Amino acid sequence: MEQLTITEKSGANYKLFELDGALNAYTLAEFQQKVYAAIETDTVVLDLSKVISLDASGMGVLMAAFNDGQETGHKFYLMSLSNECEKVVSATGFKNLFFIINSVTEVA
């Protein structure tokens, strides 16, 4: 069974979630709850450098969180995309929509 480990950290002006494993229909429940709650009150940064798999369900959660951020005035950043995440995000055609960064020092 695939797993997803979520490590949550707080910065001066953002909440950081480091993901490790697969972000898919089987693993996204806890992540979905955490990220939706966080984007209501904070800027959110997702470190995707250790994500080994991203499916359409996971991508849907990312899109919904981005949209929630737009509505609440909080930015939603994707940081350090793994090769797998890069492929999936690019394939959706929405890569230019997301705020993609390489380091938390780029958080505005």
DSSP file (Angstrom, degrees, kcal/mol; ACC not computed):
  #  RESIDUE AA STRUCTURE BP1 BP2  ACC     N-H-->O    O-->H-N    N-H-->O    O-->H-N    TCO  KAPPA ALPHA  PHI   PSI    X-CA   Y-CA   Z-CA
    1    1 A M              0   0    0      0, 0.0     2,-0.1     0, 0.0     0, 0.0   0.000 360.0 360.0 360.0 135.9    0.0    0.0    0.0
    2    2 A E        -     0   0    0     19,-0.0     2,-0.3     1,-0.0    19,-0.0  -0.417 360.0-160.4 -73.4 150.6    1.3    3.4   -0.9
    3    3 A Q        -     0   0    0     -2,-0.1    19,-2.3     2,-0.0     2,-0.4  -0.899  13.1-154.1-131.3 159.9    1.9    5.9    1.9
    4    4 A L  E     -A   21   0A   0     -2,-0.3     2,-0.5    17,-0.2    17,-0.2  -0.982   7.5-158.9-135.3 122.9    2.2    9.7    2.3
    5    5 A T  E     -A   20   0A   0     15,-2.8    15,-1.9    -2,-0.4     2,-0.5  -0.885   9.0-162.0-101.4 130.8    4.1   11.3    5.1
    6    6 A I  E     -A   19   0A   0     -2,-0.5     2,-0.5    13,-0.2    13,-0.2  -0.958   6.0-171.4-117.2 119.8    3.2   14.9    5.9
    7    7 A T  E     -A   18   0A   0     11,-2.5    11,-3.1    -2,-0.5     2,-0.5  -0.956  11.6-156.5-110.9 123.6    5.6   17.1    7.9
    8    8 A E  E     +A   17   0A   0     -2,-0.5     2,-0.3     9,-0.2     9,-0.2  -0.852  16.8 170.0-106.1 131.9    4.1   20.4    8.9
    9    9 A K  E     -A   16   0A   0      7,-2.9     7,-3.3    -2,-0.5     2,-0.4  -0.956  23.2-136.3-135.9 154.1    6.3   23.5    9.7
   10   10 A S  E     -A   15   0A   0     -2,-0.3     5,-0.2     5,-0.2     2,-0.2  -0.940  17.4-172.2-115.4 135.5    5.5   27.1   10.3
   11   11 A G        -     0   0    0      3,-3.0     3,-0.2    -2,-0.4     5,-0.0  -0.482  46.0 -86.4-108.4-175.1    7.5   30.0    8.9
   12   12 A A  S    S+     0   0    0      1,-0.2     3,-0.0    -2,-0.2    -2,-0.0   0.870 123.3   6.9 -62.3 -38.2    7.3   33.7    9.6
   13   13 A N  S    S+     0   0    0     29,-0.0    30,-0.4    94,-0.0     2,-0.3   0.065 126.9  44.6-135.9  26.4    4.6   34.3    6.9
   14   14 A Y        -     0   0    0     -3,-0.2    -3,-3.0    28,-0.1     2,-0.5  -0.983  66.0-123.2-160.1 164.8    3.6   30.8    5.7
   15   15 A K  E     -Ab  10  44A   0     28,-2.5    30,-2.7    -2,-0.3     2,-0.4  -0.987  29.9-152.9-115.0 129.4    2.8   27.2    6.6
   16   16 A L  E     -Ab   9  45A   0     -7,-3.3    -7,-2.9    -2,-0.5     2,-0.5  -0.876   9.6-168.3-108.3 132.2    5.0   24.6    5.0
   17   17 A F  E     -Ab   8  46A   0     28,-2.7    30,-2.9    -2,-0.4     2,-0.6  -0.980   6.8-159.7-118.2 118.3    4.0   21.0    4.3
   18   18 A E  E     -Ab   7  47A   0    -11,-3.1   -11,-2.5    -2,-0.5     2,-0.4  -0.880  12.9-159.4 -96.9 120.9    6.7   18.6    3.3
   19   19 A L  E     -A    6   0A   0     28,-2.2    31,-0.7    -2,-0.6     2,-0.4  -0.831  12.3-177.7-105.3 138.3    5.3   15.6    1.5
   20   20 A D  E     +Ab   5  50A   0    -15,-1.9   -15,-2.8    -2,-0.4     2,-0.4  -0.939  53.6   9.1-137.6 112.1    7.0   12.3    1.1
   21   21 A G  E    S-Ab   4  51A   0     29,-1.9    31,-2.3    -2,-0.4    32,-0.9  -0.937 103.3 -13.0 126.6-148.2    5.5    9.4   -0.8
   22   22 A A  E     - b   0  53A   0    -19,-2.3     2,-0.8    -2,-0.4    32,-0.2  -0.806  43.2-159.3-100.7 131.4    2.5    9.1   -3.1
   23   23 A L  E     + b   0  54A   0     30,-3.2    32,-1.7    -2,-0.4    35,-0.3  -0.870  47.9 118.7-107.7  96.7   -0.2   11.8   -3.4
   24   24 A N  S >> S-     0   0    0     -2,-0.8     4,-1.5    30,-0.2     3,-1.0  -0.789  80.4 -70.5-147.1-174.6   -3.2    9.9   -4.8
   25   25 A A  T 34 S+     0   0    0      1,-0.3     4,-0.2    -2,-0.2    -2,-0.0   0.778 127.6  50.0 -57.6 -29.7   -6.8    8.9   -4.1
   26   26 A Y  T 34 S+     0   0    0      1,-0.2    -1,-0.3     2,-0.1     3,-0.1   0.751 120.5  31.2 -81.4 -24.8   -5.7    6.4   -1.4
   27   27 A T  T <> S+     0   0    0     -3,-1.0     4,-0.6     1,-0.1     3,-0.3   0.464  95.2  84.1-114.5  -3.2   -3.4    8.8    0.5
   28   28 A L  H  X  +     0   0    0     -4,-1.5     4,-3.3     1,-0.2     5,-0.2   0.586  61.1  89.5 -87.8  -7.6   -4.9   12.2    0.2
   29   29 A A  H  > S+     0   0    0      1,-0.2     4,-2.0     2,-0.2    -1,-0.2   0.932  95.4  38.2 -56.2 -53.9   -7.6   12.4    3.0
   30   30 A E  H  > S+     0   0    0     -3,-0.3     4,-2.3     1,-0.2    -1,-0.2   0.925 118.7  49.5 -64.1 -44.6   -5.3   13.7    5.8
   31   31 A F  H  X S+     0   0    0     -4,-0.6     4,-2.9     1,-0.2     5,-0.3   0.921 108.6  53.4 -59.6 -44.7   -3.4   16.0    3.4
   32   32 A Q  H  X S+     0   0    0     -4,-3.3     4,-2.2     1,-0.2     5,-0.3   0.919 109.8  47.4 -57.9 -46.7   -6.6   17.4    2.0
   33   33 A Q  H  X S+     0   0    0     -4,-2.0     4,-1.8    -5,-0.2    -1,-0.2   0.927 115.2  45.7 -60.4 -46.3   -8.0   18.3    5.5
   34   34 A K  H  X S+     0   0    0     -4,-2.3     4,-2.3     1,-0.2    -2,-0.2   0.927 115.1  44.2 -66.0 -46.6   -4.7   19.9    6.5
   35   35 A V  H  X S+     0   0    0     -4,-2.9     4,-2.3     1,-0.2    -1,-0.2   0.885 112.9  50.9 -71.2 -37.5   -4.1   22.0    3.4
   36   36 A Y  H  X S+     0   0    0     -4,-2.2     4,-0.7    -5,-0.3    -1,-0.2   0.894 113.5  45.8 -65.9 -38.6   -7.7   23.2    3.1
   37   37 A A  H >X S+     0   0    0     -4,-1.8     4,-0.5    -5,-0.3     3,-0.5   0.906 113.8  49.2 -68.1 -41.4   -7.7   24.3    6.7
   38   38 A A  H >X S+     0   0    0     -4,-2.3     4,-2.5     1,-0.2     3,-1.3   0.888 104.0  56.8 -67.6 -40.5   -4.3   26.0    6.4
   39   39 A I  H 3< S+     0   0    0     -4,-2.3    -1,-0.2     1,-0.3    35,-0.2   0.714  97.0  65.9 -68.7 -18.5   -5.1   28.0    3.2
   40   40 A E  H << S+     0   0    0     -4,-0.7    -1,-0.3    -3,-0.5    -2,-0.2   0.806 121.2  15.9 -68.0 -29.1   -8.0   29.6    5.0
   41   41 A T  H << S+     0   0    0     -3,-1.3     2,-0.3    -4,-0.5    -2,-0.2   0.586 125.0  32.9-121.6 -16.1   -5.7   31.4    7.4
   42   42 A D  S  < S-     0   0    0     -4,-2.5     2,-0.3    -5,-0.1    -1,-0.1  -0.920  78.5 -96.7-141.6 161.0   -2.1   31.3    5.9
   43   43 A T        -     0   0    0    -30,-0.4   -28,-2.5    -2,-0.3     2,-0.4  -0.635  48.6-145.3 -69.5 139.8    0.0   31.3    2.8
   44   44 A V  E     -bc  15  76A   0     31,-2.4    33,-3.3    -2,-0.3     2,-0.4  -0.935  17.2-169.0-119.9 136.1    0.8   27.6    2.1
   45   45 A V  E     -bc  16  77A   0    -30,-2.7   -28,-2.7    -2,-0.4     2,-0.6  -0.991   7.4-159.1-121.0 127.6    4.0   26.1    0.6
   46   46 A L  E     -bc  17  78A   0     31,-2.4    33,-3.5    -2,-0.4     2,-0.9  -0.935   7.2-151.7-107.5 119.6    4.1   22.5   -0.5
   47   47 A D  E     +bc  18  79A   0    -30,-2.9   -28,-2.2    -2,-0.6     3,-0.3  -0.815  21.3 172.0 -87.7 110.0    7.5   20.9   -0.7
   48   48 A L  E >   +     0   0A   0     31,-2.7     3,-1.4    -2,-0.9    34,-1.2   0.160  41.3 111.7-104.8  16.4    7.0   18.2   -3.4
   49   49 A S  E 3  S+     0   0A   0     30,-0.3    34,-0.2     1,-0.3    -1,-0.2   0.738  83.4  41.3 -65.7 -23.0   10.6   17.2   -3.8
   50   50 A K  E 3  S+b   20   0A   0    -31,-0.7   -29,-1.9    -3,-0.3     2,-0.6   0.187  81.2 121.3-111.6  16.1    9.9   13.7   -2.3
   51   51 A V  E <   -b   21   0A   0     -3,-1.4    34,-0.4   -31,-0.2    33,-0.3  -0.706  36.2-177.1 -82.4 123.0    6.6   12.9   -4.0
   52   52 A I  E     +     0   0A   0    -31,-2.3     2,-0.3    -2,-0.6   -30,-0.2   0.626  67.3  22.7 -95.5 -15.5    7.0    9.7   -6.0
   53   53 A S  E     -b   22   0A   0    -32,-0.9   -30,-3.2     2,-0.0     2,-0.4  -0.978  55.3-178.5-155.0 136.8    3.5    9.7   -7.5
   54   54 A L  E     -b   23   0A   0     -2,-0.3   -30,-0.2   -32,-0.2     2,-0.1  -0.961  13.8-175.8-139.1 118.0    0.8   12.2   -8.2
   55   55 A D     >  -     0   0    0    -32,-1.7     4,-2.5    -2,-0.4     5,-0.2  -0.417  45.4 -87.0-106.1-175.2   -2.6   11.2   -9.7
   56   56 A A  H  > S+     0   0    0      1,-0.2     4,-2.1     2,-0.2     5,-0.1   0.838 126.1  54.0 -62.6 -34.3   -5.6   13.1  -10.9
   57   57 A S  H  > S+     0   0    0      2,-0.2     4,-1.8     1,-0.2    -1,-0.2   0.929 110.4  46.0 -65.4 -44.9   -7.2   13.1   -7.4
   58   58 A G  H  > S+     0   0    0    -35,-0.3     4,-2.0     1,-0.2    -2,-0.2   0.902 112.0  51.4 -62.8 -41.6   -4.0   14.6   -5.9
   59   59 A M  H  X S+     0   0    0     -4,-2.5     4,-2.4     1,-0.2    -1,-0.2   0.877 106.3  55.7 -63.4 -37.2   -3.9   17.1   -8.7
   60   60 A G  H  X S+     0   0    0     -4,-2.1     4,-2.5     1,-0.2    -1,-0.2   0.882 105.8  50.7 -62.3 -39.3   -7.5   18.0   -8.0
   61   61 A V  H  X S+     0   0    0     -4,-1.8     4,-2.5     2,-0.2    -1,-0.2   0.905 110.0  50.3 -64.9 -41.4   -6.7   18.7   -4.3
   62   62 A L  H  X S+     0   0    0     -4,-2.0     4,-2.3     2,-0.2    -2,-0.2   0.920 112.0  47.4 -62.4 -43.4   -3.8   21.0   -5.4
   63   63 A M  H  X S+     0   0    0     -4,-2.4     4,-2.5     2,-0.2    -2,-0.2   0.921 112.6  48.7 -63.9 -44.0   -6.2   22.9   -7.8
   64   64 A A  H  X S+     0   0    0     -4,-2.5     4,-2.6     2,-0.2    -2,-0.2   0.900 111.6  49.3 -64.8 -40.7   -8.9   23.2   -5.2
   65   65 A A  H  X S+     0   0    0     -4,-2.5     4,-2.3     2,-0.2    -1,-0.2   0.906 110.3  51.2 -64.9 -41.0   -6.4   24.5   -2.6
   66   66 A F  H  X S+     0   0    0     -4,-2.3     4,-2.0     2,-0.2    -2,-0.2   0.939 111.8  47.2 -59.5 -46.7   -5.0   27.0   -5.1
   67   67 A N  H  X S+     0   0    0     -4,-2.5     4,-2.0     1,-0.2    -2,-0.2   0.890 110.3  52.2 -63.3 -40.3   -8.6   28.2   -5.8
   68   68 A D  H  X S+     0   0    0     -4,-2.6     4,-2.1     1,-0.2     6,-0.2   0.896 108.4  52.1 -61.8 -39.6   -9.3   28.5   -2.1
   69   69 A G  H  X>S+     0   0    0     -4,-2.3     5,-1.8     1,-0.2     4,-1.4   0.894 106.8  52.5 -62.8 -40.6   -6.2   30.6   -1.7
   70   70 A Q  H  <5S+     0   0    0     -4,-2.0    -1,-0.2     1,-0.2    -2,-0.2   0.905 111.6  46.9 -61.1 -41.1   -7.3   32.9   -4.4
   71   71 A E  H  <5S+     0   0    0     -4,-2.0    -2,-0.2     1,-0.2    -1,-0.2   0.850 118.3  39.9 -70.1 -35.4  -10.7   33.4   -2.7
   72   72 A T  H  <5S-     0   0    0     -4,-2.1    -1,-0.2     2,-0.2    -2,-0.2   0.530 111.5-114.3 -93.7  -6.7   -9.2   34.0    0.8
   73   73 A G  T  <5S+     0   0    0     -4,-1.4     2,-0.4     1,-0.3    -3,-0.2   0.689  74.4 126.7  82.3  18.2   -6.2   36.1   -0.4
   74   74 A H      < -     0   0    0     -5,-1.8    -1,-0.3    -6,-0.2    -2,-0.2  -0.909  57.8-124.1-110.2 137.5   -3.6   33.6    0.6
   75   75 A K        -     0   0    0     -2,-0.4   -31,-2.4    -3,-0.1     2,-0.5  -0.481  14.0-151.6 -79.6 150.9   -0.9   32.4   -1.9
   76   76 A F  E     -c   44   0A   0    -33,-0.2    23,-0.9    -2,-0.2     2,-0.4  -0.964  17.5-168.3-125.5 109.8   -0.5   28.7   -2.6
   77   77 A Y  E     -cd  45  99A   0    -33,-3.3   -31,-2.4    -2,-0.5     2,-0.5  -0.786  17.0-153.1-105.5 141.5    3.1   27.7   -3.6
   78   78 A L  E     -cd  46 100A   0     21,-2.8    23,-2.6    -2,-0.4     2,-0.4  -0.964  23.9-164.5-105.4 126.7    4.5   24.5   -5.0
   79   79 A M  E     -cd  47 101A   0    -33,-3.5   -31,-2.7    -2,-0.5   -30,-0.3  -0.926  54.6  -8.3-120.4 137.7    8.1   24.1   -4.1
   80   80 A S  S    S-     0   0    0     21,-2.1    -1,-0.2    -2,-0.4    22,-0.1   0.922  75.7-148.2  51.1  62.6   10.8   21.8   -5.5
   81   81 A L        -     0   0    0     20,-0.2   -32,-0.2    -3,-0.2    -1,-0.2  -0.373   8.9-128.7 -62.8 131.0    8.7   19.7   -7.8
   82   82 A S     >  -     0   0    0    -34,-1.2     4,-2.8    -2,-0.1     5,-0.2  -0.267  32.1-100.3 -67.4 167.4    9.9   16.1   -8.1
   83   83 A N  H  > S+     0   0    0      1,-0.2     4,-2.1     2,-0.2     5,-0.1   0.906 125.7  50.9 -57.4 -42.1   10.3   14.8  -11.7
   84   84 A E  H  > S+     0   0    0    -33,-0.3     4,-2.1     2,-0.2    -1,-0.2   0.920 111.8  46.1 -63.4 -44.4    7.0   12.9  -11.3
   85   85 A C  H  > S+     0   0    0    -34,-0.4     4,-2.9   -37,-0.2     5,-0.3   0.902 109.8  55.0 -64.7 -40.8    5.2   16.1  -10.1
   86   86 A E  H  X S+     0   0    0     -4,-2.8     4,-2.2     1,-0.2    -1,-0.2   0.920 109.1  47.7 -57.3 -45.5    6.7   18.1  -12.8
   87   87 A K  H  X S+     0   0    0     -4,-2.1     4,-2.3     2,-0.2    -1,-0.2   0.928 115.1  44.1 -62.2 -47.1    5.4   15.8  -15.5
   88   88 A V  H  X S+     0   0    0     -4,-2.1     4,-1.3     2,-0.2    -2,-0.2   0.928 114.7  47.2 -68.1 -45.9    1.9   15.7  -14.0
   89   89 A V  H  X>S+     0   0    0     -4,-2.9     5,-0.8     1,-0.2     4,-0.6   0.907 114.8  47.5 -63.2 -41.3    1.6   19.4  -13.4
   90   90 A S  H ><5S+     0   0    0     -4,-2.2     3,-1.0    -5,-0.3     5,-0.2   0.897 107.2  56.7 -64.8 -40.4    2.9   20.1  -16.9
   91   91 A A  H 3<5S+     0   0    0     -4,-2.3    -1,-0.2     1,-0.3    -2,-0.2   0.770  99.8  59.8 -64.6 -25.8    0.5   17.6  -18.5
   92   92 A T  H 3<5S-     0   0    0     -4,-1.3    -1,-0.3    -3,-0.3    -2,-0.2   0.758 103.4-129.5 -73.6 -23.1   -2.5   19.4  -17.0
   93   93 A G  T <<5S+     0   0    0     -3,-1.0     3,-0.3    -4,-0.6    -3,-0.1   0.477  85.8 100.4  85.7   1.9   -1.6   22.6  -18.8
   94   94 A F    >>< +     0   0    0     -5,-0.8     3,-1.5     1,-0.2     4,-1.2   0.266  39.1 109.7-102.8  10.8   -2.0   24.5  -15.6
   95   95 A K  T 34 S+     0   0    0     -6,-0.5     3,-0.3     1,-0.3    -1,-0.2   0.877  79.0  51.8 -56.4 -39.3    1.8   24.8  -14.8
   96   96 A N  T 34 S+     0   0    0     -3,-0.3    -1,-0.3     1,-0.2    -2,-0.1   0.662 102.1  62.7 -73.1 -14.6    1.7   28.6  -15.5
   97   97 A L  T <4 S+     0   0    0     -3,-1.5    -1,-0.2     2,-0.1    -2,-0.2   0.881  92.8  74.8 -74.6 -40.0   -1.2   29.0  -13.1
   98   98 A F  S  < S-     0   0    0     -4,-1.2     2,-0.8    -3,-0.3   -21,-0.1  -0.324  84.9-119.8 -75.6 154.1    0.7   27.8  -10.0
   99   99 A F  E     -d   77   0A   0    -23,-0.9   -21,-2.8    -2,-0.1     2,-0.5  -0.865  37.9-170.0 -89.3 108.1    3.3   29.8   -8.1
  100  100 A I  E     +d   78   0A   0     -2,-0.8     2,-0.3   -23,-0.2   -21,-0.2  -0.904   9.7 171.1-109.7 125.4    6.3   27.5   -8.4
  101  101 A I  E     -d   79   0A   0    -23,-2.6   -21,-2.1    -2,-0.5   -20,-0.2  -0.809  34.6-146.8-128.3 166.9    9.4   28.2   -6.3
  102  102 A N  S    S+     0   0    0      1,-0.3     2,-0.3    -2,-0.3   -23,-0.1   0.560  83.5  19.8-107.5 -14.8   12.7   26.5   -5.4
  103  103 A S  S >  S-     0   0    0      1,-0.0     3,-1.9   -56,-0.0    -1,-0.3  -0.991  72.9-116.5-154.3 152.1   13.1   27.8   -1.9
  104  104 A V  G >  S+     0   0    0     -2,-0.3     3,-1.6     1,-0.3    -1,-0.0   0.682 107.9  76.2 -66.2 -16.2   11.0   29.3    1.0
  105  105 A T  G 3  S+     0   0    0      1,-0.3    -1,-0.3     3,-0.0     0, 0.0   0.674  87.1  62.2 -67.1 -13.6   13.0   32.4    0.6
  106  106 A E  G <  S+     0   0    0     -3,-1.9     2,-0.3     2,-0.0    -1,-0.3   0.472  74.1 117.5 -88.6  -3.1   11.0   33.1   -2.5
  107  107 A V    <         0   0    0     -3,-1.6   -62,-0.0     1,-0.2   -93,-0.0  -0.496 360.0 360.0 -68.2 127.0    7.7   33.3   -0.5
  108  108 A A              0   0    0     -2,-0.3    -1,-0.2   -95,-0.0    -3,-0.0   0.441 360.0 360.0 -92.9 360.0    6.3   36.8   -0.9
